[in-house]
Amino acid sequence: MDQDNEDVRLAFPEYLTNKDEDEQLLDQCIQQFQKLLECQDQSILNLIEAKLAVVINQTPISSVVCLYEDLAIEYKLSPKNHKVSKFLNQFPSIKVANDFIDGQIAQLPWPVIGTLKSEELQDHLLKIFNFNYGRVGLHEFALLWFPKLLKSYTLLIDNLFNTKTKLLQDEKYYMAIMGAAASGCDQLYLLLSQIFYLNEGQKNWIEIGYDCVDEHIKQLDPLCKLLITKPWDPQLSQELHKLLKGNWKRKELVQSLMIFIFYNNLGSFSLGNGIVKEIDAIIDNNSSINNSMQCSQHESFIDFIQNESILQELKQSAFLDEELPSEEAQMQIQIRQKTSQSYSFYVEETDQQLKLHFDEKFSKHFSNSELSYCEGKSVLRSSEYSFQLNSYPVLKEAFLEGADAINNLLQEVKQMTRNSFGNEEVATAAFRKAIRYYGEGQFRYQHEDIDYWAQMEKLLPQQLKQFIKLLIWTPNVIQKSHIESIQLQLSADELCHITLLTVAARIETQLIYLSKSLVEFM
């Protein structure tokens, strides 16, 4: 980090407690801020304005926000205007959340699933702020649609990074960076790189990548590639066994791969929601920053017809769930098992997908070696190996803190619902399940409690299935047009919920294959 950036960094708070002890830190920051403004260097002033935008829009303490807003007015500075998403016009705001925290408004003014008391909401946002060294990340704004999920999210981050093992802290952050790089997410990659530097990580690990990292971390390269391309391949087990027979301990290995998996999917989540880069990462003296794209509303006749069709199917599913006797329900499951055996929808073009993931600027974090994939077309069924009955216990035994936290998050995502679809109240369990199962099917994992062909055709329009595929395989190519082509009258938070369900399904499936490989080693 160069000296100018370091000097500017000291002018803004990176750790807050919302207690009296903050005053001394803020006094030091203000003194540094005033000292910097004596400088007439335009590049430094631009960086200060960008950092002002961060502290004003991404700090969950209103008194700190007001302090820097007053400084901006006093010194005639213009914090950059920055939109959160390229795809979605309506997005939660930390500044508005601060109004709720301070009791100025009775509730958050956007649709939410799961509520938190104001003090609890601020507590979790502060944990995120401190983890990120002075901001709630733009990708984390979306969690304000799902406040209760913040508890699981902050617990998971804390357990992944603060559980003491033989893994060094810079190694943990580098695994997160590798995950973000593999998704192709600039926003998360740049944010994590900054955190890595602030934790005194080695500069060459970021600037040069794979060739400069420790041999210990290089050994994870084939496992990481397999987990995001073909986790069902027997080579995953072989590579895992090779490391466990060597210098890797089970707990550290699972911890490393959990971090990689989580941040790879968090990058996909950011890309699926069109999250822009952090404002201080995209300073350009030659152009003003103005992300004022509008998310167009699609209310065409075909959208209406598609919504009505899915609504009718959801109502019928809810009715059957309530009315079907247990004996008949079991018979239906058996019928679905027979039907699903002849139907699969996973993707075969994995070599091309691997190329798309690694050929661009993020490729430096991975080796150039090619993986030799098995040609088999096996499918893993939930009756053979499920997350709750098989995977979770194995992961708990290996890395208790991480397994418990990630299970809490996955279960929370599965259960979240406002029981509405578009503008109509209806049980959405079948729709949410279809999204998860379709996502899991991309990794050759199938459930016996669903008629895949019927459910996918009735509940998931072709454009939505295409979006799910892109989110799982090549999230870095997702454009606003992919969102617009989903022919459903859904709000921004509902679209975000679909993205969340998809990445959660991907995480769960990757962990299923990882744990299954661990069992094979025992």
TORBATOR-549413 format. One line per 10 residues: number of its first residue (from 0); their letters; for each residue x, y, z of C-alpha. Coordinates in steps of 0.1 Angstrom, whole numbers, plus 5000, padded with zeros to 4 digits. Example, Ala and Ser with C-alpha at 12.3 -4.5 7.8 and 13.67 -1.06 7.14 Angstrom:
0) AS) 5123/4955/5078 ~ 5137/4989/5071
***
This chain:
0) MDQDNEDVRL) 5000/5000/5000 ~ 5016/5033/4989 ~ 5022/5062/5014 ~ 4994/5084/5000 ~ 4969/5056/5005 ~ 4982/5050/5040 ~ 4980/5086/5049 ~ 4944/5089/5037 ~ 4934/5056/5054 ~ 4944/5071/5088
10) AFPEYLTNKD) 4919/5099/5083 ~ 4889/5075/5085 ~ 4878/5050/5112 ~ 4884/5013/5106 ~ 4872/4999/5139 ~ 4843/5012/5159 ~ 4826/5000/5191 ~ 4798/5026/5195 ~ 4812/5033/5229 ~ 4831/5062/5245
20) EDEQLLDQCI) 4864/5046/5234 ~ 4856/5056/5198 ~ 4861/5093/5207 ~ 4899/5091/5209 ~ 4902/5073/5176 ~ 4879/5097/5159 ~ 4898/5127/5172 ~ 4930/5112/5157 ~ 4912/5106/5124 ~ 4899/5142/5122
30) QQFQKLLECQ) 4934/5156/5129 ~ 4948/5135/5101 ~ 4919/5145/5078 ~ 4926/5182/5084 ~ 4963/5177/5079 ~ 4957/5161/5045 ~ 4935/5189/5033 ~ 4965/5212/5035 ~ 4978/5193/5005 ~ 4967/5204/4970
40) DQSILNLIEA) 4974/5171/4953 ~ 4943/5164/4932 ~ 4948/5126/4933 ~ 4948/5127/4971 ~ 4917/5150/4972 ~ 4899/5125/4949 ~ 4908/5097/4972 ~ 4896/5116/5002 ~ 4863/5123/4985 ~ 4860/5086/4977
50) KLAVVINQTP) 4867/5076/5013 ~ 4842/5102/5024 ~ 4816/5084/5003 ~ 4825/5051/5020 ~ 4823/5064/5056 ~ 4790/5083/5049 ~ 4772/5055/5031 ~ 4788/5024/5046 ~ 4791/5031/5083 ~ 4764/5018/5107
60) ISSVVCLYED) 4767/5046/5133 ~ 4748/5078/5124 ~ 4769/5100/5147 ~ 4801/5091/5127 ~ 4782/5096/5094 ~ 4771/5131/5106 ~ 4806/5140/5117 ~ 4821/5133/5082 ~ 4791/5149/5064 ~ 4798/5181/5084
70) LAIEYKLSPK) 4835/5179/5075 ~ 4826/5175/5038 ~ 4804/5207/5040 ~ 4830/5226/5060 ~ 4858/5219/5035 ~ 4836/5221/5004 ~ 4842/5185/4994 ~ 4819/5165/4972 ~ 4817/5128/4981 ~ 4812/5107/4950
80) NHKVSKFLNQ) 4777/5095/4942 ~ 4778/5057/4940 ~ 4750/5033/4932 ~ 4752/4998/4947 ~ 4739/4976/4919 ~ 4741/4978/4881 ~ 4710/4956/4878 ~ 4686/4965/4906 ~ 4674/5001/4911 ~ 4659/4995/4945
90) FPSIKVANDF) 4685/4985/4971 ~ 4687/4988/5009 ~ 4707/5016/5024 ~ 4729/5017/5055 ~ 4720/5054/5060 ~ 4683/5045/5061 ~ 4691/5015/5084 ~ 4708/5040/5107 ~ 4675/5059/5110 ~ 4658/5026/5121
100) IDGQIAQLPW) 4687/5019/5146 ~ 4683/5055/5160 ~ 4645/5051/5164 ~ 4637/5078/5138 ~ 4616/5053/5118 ~ 4596/5024/5132 ~ 4607/4998/5108 ~ 4630/4993/5078 ~ 4612/5008/5047 ~ 4619/4979/5024
110) PVIGTLKSEE) 4605/4943/5023 ~ 4623/4921/5048 ~ 4623/4884/5058 ~ 4631/4880/5094 ~ 4635/4909/5118 ~ 4661/4920/5143 ~ 4658/4946/5171 ~ 4676/4978/5163 ~ 4705/4972/5187 ~ 4710/4937/5174
120) LQDHLLKIFN) 4710/4949/5138 ~ 4736/4976/5146 ~ 4757/4950/5164 ~ 4759/4927/5134 ~ 4766/4955/5110 ~ 4794/4968/5132 ~ 4810/4933/5132 ~ 4809/4934/5094 ~ 4823/4970/5094 ~ 4852/4960/5116
130) FNYGRVGLHE) 4860/4928/5097 ~ 4862/4949/5065 ~ 4884/4976/5081 ~ 4859/5004/5080 ~ 4829/4996/5058 ~ 4799/4974/5053 ~ 4807/4959/5019 ~ 4784/4968/4990 ~ 4776/4931/4985 ~ 4765/4930/5022
140) FALLWFPKLL) 4738/4957/5017 ~ 4716/4930/5003 ~ 4715/4912/5036 ~ 4693/4941/5049 ~ 4665/4924/5030 ~ 4671/4894/5052 ~ 4681/4909/5086 ~ 4679/4877/5105 ~ 4705/4862/5081 ~ 4730/4887/5094
150) KSYTLLIDNL) 4734/4867/5126 ~ 4743/4835/5107 ~ 4766/4855/5083 ~ 4786/4872/5110 ~ 4789/4840/5130 ~ 4802/4822/5099 ~ 4828/4848/5091 ~ 4839/4849/5128 ~ 4843/4811/5130 ~ 4861/4808/5096
160) FNTKTKLLQD) 4887/4834/5104 ~ 4890/4835/5142 ~ 4889/4798/5151 ~ 4925/4792/5161 ~ 4942/4765/5141 ~ 4977/4761/5125 ~ 4965/4782/5095 ~ 4980/4816/5095 ~ 4957/4846/5092 ~ 4971/4857/5059
170) EKYYMAIMGA) 4966/4822/5046 ~ 4929/4823/5055 ~ 4925/4857/5038 ~ 4943/4844/5007 ~ 4919/4814/5005 ~ 4891/4839/5005 ~ 4909/4859/4977 ~ 4913/4827/4957 ~ 4875/4821/4960 ~ 4866/4856/4949
180) AASGCDQLYL) 4891/4853/4920 ~ 4876/4820/4908 ~ 4842/4837/4906 ~ 4856/4866/4887 ~ 4842/4892/4911 ~ 4862/4924/4910 ~ 4843/4940/4939 ~ 4849/4912/4964 ~ 4884/4905/4951 ~ 4896/4941/4956
190) LLSQIFYLNE) 4879/4944/4990 ~ 4896/4912/5003 ~ 4929/4922/4988 ~ 4928/4954/5008 ~ 4920/4934/5040 ~ 4949/4911/5031 ~ 4973/4940/5029 ~ 4960/4955/5062 ~ 4967/4922/5078 ~ 5003/4925/5066
200) GQKNWIEIGY) 4999/4899/5040 ~ 5028/4895/5015 ~ 5024/4919/4985 ~ 5037/4893/4960 ~ 5008/4869/4969 ~ 4984/4894/4953 ~ 5005/4910/4926 ~ 5021/4878/4913 ~ 4999/4852/4927 ~ 5004/4814/4926
210) DCVDEHIKQL) 5041/4815/4918 ~ 5049/4834/4950 ~ 5026/4817/4976 ~ 5038/4791/5001 ~ 5040/4756/4989 ~ 5015/4747/5016 ~ 4988/4768/4998 ~ 4999/4758/4963 ~ 4989/4722/4972 ~ 4953/4733/4974
220) DPLCKLLITK) 4952/4744/4938 ~ 4937/4712/4922 ~ 4912/4708/4950 ~ 4899/4743/4945 ~ 4896/4738/4908 ~ 4877/4705/4912 ~ 4853/4720/4938 ~ 4841/4747/4914 ~ 4841/4726/4882 ~ 4836/4689/4888
230) PWDPQLSQEL) 4833/4682/4925 ~ 4817/4648/4917 ~ 4850/4636/4900 ~ 4868/4608/4919 ~ 4900/4629/4915 ~ 4886/4651/4944 ~ 4890/4622/4968 ~ 4924/4613/4954 ~ 4937/4649/4958 ~ 4922/4651/4993
240) HKLLKGNWKR) 4938/4619/5004 ~ 4972/4630/4990 ~ 4972/4661/5012 ~ 4959/4643/5043 ~ 4987/4617/5040 ~ 5012/4646/5038 ~ 5015/4676/5060 ~ 4979/4688/5061 ~ 4957/4682/5091 ~ 4920/4675/5086
250) KELVQSLMIF) 4908/4705/5105 ~ 4930/4730/5087 ~ 4923/4715/5053 ~ 4885/4717/5058 ~ 4888/4752/5072 ~ 4908/4763/5042 ~ 4883/4748/5017 ~ 4853/4761/5035 ~ 4867/4796/5032 ~ 4874/4791/4995
260) IFYNNLGSFS) 4839/4777/4989 ~ 4821/4804/5009 ~ 4839/4833/4992 ~ 4837/4818/4958 ~ 4799/4817/4962 ~ 4799/4851/4979 ~ 4816/4864/4948 ~ 4788/4848/4927 ~ 4762/4864/4949 ~ 4778/4898/4943
270) LGNGIVKEID) 4779/4893/4906 ~ 4744/4879/4904 ~ 4731/4911/4921 ~ 4752/4933/4898 ~ 4772/4948/4927 ~ 4796/4975/4916 ~ 4832/4980/4928 ~ 4838/4998/4960 ~ 4839/5035/4954 ~ 4875/5039/4964
280) AIIDNNSSIN) 4886/5011/4941 ~ 4874/5029/4909 ~ 4886/5064/4912 ~ 4891/5079/4877 ~ 4902/5115/4874 ~ 4890/5117/4839 ~ 4854/5109/4845 ~ 4828/5114/4871 ~ 4814/5084/4889 ~ 4777/5082/4883
290) NSMQCSQHES) 4759/5048/4884 ~ 4724/5060/4878 ~ 4712/5030/4858 ~ 4675/5023/4862 ~ 4661/4989/4867 ~ 4633/4987/4842 ~ 4600/4972/4853 ~ 4588/4943/4831 ~ 4550/4942/4832 ~ 4543/4928/4798
300) FIDFIQNESI) 4515/4904/4791 ~ 4538/4874/4788 ~ 4552/4882/4823 ~ 4517/4883/4837 ~ 4508/4849/4821 ~ 4540/4833/4834 ~ 4533/4846/4869 ~ 4498/4833/4868 ~ 4509/4799/4857 ~ 4535/4796/4885
310) LQELKQSAFL) 4510/4809/4911 ~ 4485/4782/4902 ~ 4512/4756/4905 ~ 4523/4769/4939 ~ 4487/4770/4952 ~ 4483/4734/4940 ~ 4515/4723/4956 ~ 4505/4740/4989 ~ 4471/4722/4988 ~ 4487/4688/4981
320) DEELPSEEAQ) 4512/4693/5009 ~ 4484/4700/5033 ~ 4459/4674/5021 ~ 4478/4644/5009 ~ 4477/4614/5034 ~ 4511/4601/5045 ~ 4506/4567/5026 ~ 4498/4585/4994 ~ 4526/4610/4999 ~ 4550/4580/5002
330) MQIQIRQKTS) 4536/4565/4970 ~ 4541/4599/4952 ~ 4577/4599/4963 ~ 4582/4564/4948 ~ 4567/4575/4915 ~ 4590/4606/4915 ~ 4620/4584/4921 ~ 4613/4563/4891 ~ 4606/4594/4870 ~ 4637/4613/4880
340) QSYSFYVEET) 4660/4583/4873 ~ 4656/4590/4835 ~ 4660/4628/4838 ~ 4691/4648/4846 ~ 4700/4684/4837 ~ 4735/4689/4848 ~ 4760/4706/4825 ~ 4787/4688/4805 ~ 4808/4716/4790 ~ 4830/4718/4821
350) DQQLKLHFDE) 4863/4723/4803 ~ 4850/4754/4787 ~ 4836/4766/4821 ~ 4870/4761/4837 ~ 4886/4782/4810 ~ 4861/4810/4815 ~ 4868/4810/4852 ~ 4906/4812/4849 ~ 4916/4827/4816 ~ 4914/4863/4826
360) KFSKHFSNSE) 4932/4885/4851 ~ 4924/4863/4881 ~ 4943/4833/4866 ~ 4975/4843/4883 ~ 4961/4829/4916 ~ 4960/4793/4901 ~ 4984/4770/4884 ~ 4985/4765/4846 ~ 4982/4727/4850 ~ 4953/4710/4834
370) LSYCEGKSVL) 4931/4686/4854 ~ 4925/4651/4840 ~ 4888/4645/4846 ~ 4871/4611/4848 ~ 4847/4605/4819 ~ 4820/4588/4840 ~ 4785/4603/4842 ~ 4775/4592/4877 ~ 4747/4609/4897 ~ 4748/4612/4935
380) RSSEYSFQLN) 4713/4608/4950 ~ 4701/4623/4983 ~ 4690/4588/4995 ~ 4727/4577/4992 ~ 4743/4608/5008 ~ 4725/4639/5022 ~ 4738/4670/5038 ~ 4720/4668/5071 ~ 4724/4630/5077 ~ 4758/4625/5062
390) SYPVLKEAFL) 4778/4656/5053 ~ 4771/4678/5083 ~ 4782/4652/5109 ~ 4814/4645/5090 ~ 4822/4683/5087 ~ 4814/4688/5124 ~ 4839/4661/5133 ~ 4866/4678/5112 ~ 4859/4715/5119 ~ 4831/4719/5144
400) EGADAINNLL) 4830/4757/5145 ~ 4828/4761/5107 ~ 4804/4733/5102 ~ 4779/4746/5128 ~ 4780/4781/5114 ~ 4777/4772/5077 ~ 4748/4748/5086 ~ 4730/4776/5104 ~ 4734/4799/5074 ~ 4722/4772/5049
410) QEVKQMTRNS) 4692/4763/5070 ~ 4682/4799/5074 ~ 4683/4805/5037 ~ 4662/4774/5031 ~ 4635/4785/5055 ~ 4633/4822/5046 ~ 4600/4833/5029 ~ 4574/4860/5030 ~ 4549/4835/5016 ~ 4544/4857/4986
420) FGNEEVATAA) 4551/4855/4949 ~ 4550/4889/4930 ~ 4520/4907/4945 ~ 4501/4877/4957 ~ 4503/4858/4990 ~ 4510/4821/4985 ~ 4532/4794/5000 ~ 4564/4794/4980 ~ 4580/4762/4993 ~ 4577/4744/4960
430) FRKAIRYYGE) 4593/4773/4940 ~ 4622/4777/4965 ~ 4628/4740/4965 ~ 4628/4739/4927 ~ 4655/4766/4926 ~ 4676/4748/4951 ~ 4672/4714/4935 ~ 4678/4727/4900 ~ 4710/4743/4912 ~ 4722/4712/4930
440) GQFRYQHEDI) 4714/4692/4898 ~ 4740/4712/4880 ~ 4765/4694/4901 ~ 4749/4659/4895 ~ 4731/4658/4928 ~ 4695/4647/4927 ~ 4667/4643/4952 ~ 4640/4615/4951 ~ 4612/4636/4966 ~ 4605/4656/4934
450) DYWAQMEKLL) 4594/4649/4899 ~ 4622/4669/4882 ~ 4608/4672/4848 ~ 4573/4683/4859 ~ 4585/4706/4887 ~ 4612/4723/4867 ~ 4591/4729/4836 ~ 4561/4742/4856 ~ 4579/4764/4882 ~ 4611/4775/4865
460) PQQLKQFIKL) 4608/4795/4832 ~ 4636/4788/4807 ~ 4652/4822/4813 ~ 4653/4817/4850 ~ 4670/4783/4846 ~ 4695/4799/4823 ~ 4702/4826/4850 ~ 4707/4799/4876 ~ 4732/4780/4853 ~ 4752/4812/4847
470) LIWTPNVIQK) 4752/4820/4884 ~ 4766/4785/4891 ~ 4791/4782/4863 ~ 4801/4816/4849 ~ 4788/4844/4872 ~ 4813/4868/4857 ~ 4794/4869/4824 ~ 4760/4878/4839 ~ 4746/4910/4825 ~ 4716/4932/4833
480) SHIESIQLQL) 4699/4916/4802 ~ 4699/4882/4819 ~ 4679/4897/4848 ~ 4656/4915/4825 ~ 4649/4883/4804 ~ 4635/4865/4835 ~ 4598/4867/4826 ~ 4584/4871/4861 ~ 4570/4901/4878 ~ 4594/4899/4908
490) SADELCHITL) 4607/4927/4930 ~ 4644/4934/4935 ~ 4644/4916/4969 ~ 4628/4885/4953 ~ 4654/4884/4926 ~ 4681/4887/4952 ~ 4664/4859/4971 ~ 4666/4836/4940 ~ 4704/4844/4938 ~ 4708/4836/4975
500) LTVAARIETQ) 4689/4803/4972 ~ 4711/4793/4942 ~ 4745/4801/4958 ~ 4734/4783/4990 ~ 4725/4752/4970 ~ 4759/4753/4954 ~ 4777/4757/4988 ~ 4757/4727/5002 ~ 4764/4705/4972 ~ 4802/4713/4972
510) LIYLSKSLVE) 4803/4705/5009 ~ 4785/4672/5003 ~ 4811/4661/4978 ~ 4839/4674/5000 ~ 4827/4655/5031 ~ 4820/4623/5010 ~ 4857/4624/4999 ~ 4867/4628/5036 ~ 4846/4597/5045 ~ 4863/4577/5017
520) FM) 4897/4585/5034 ~ 4887/4573/5068
***
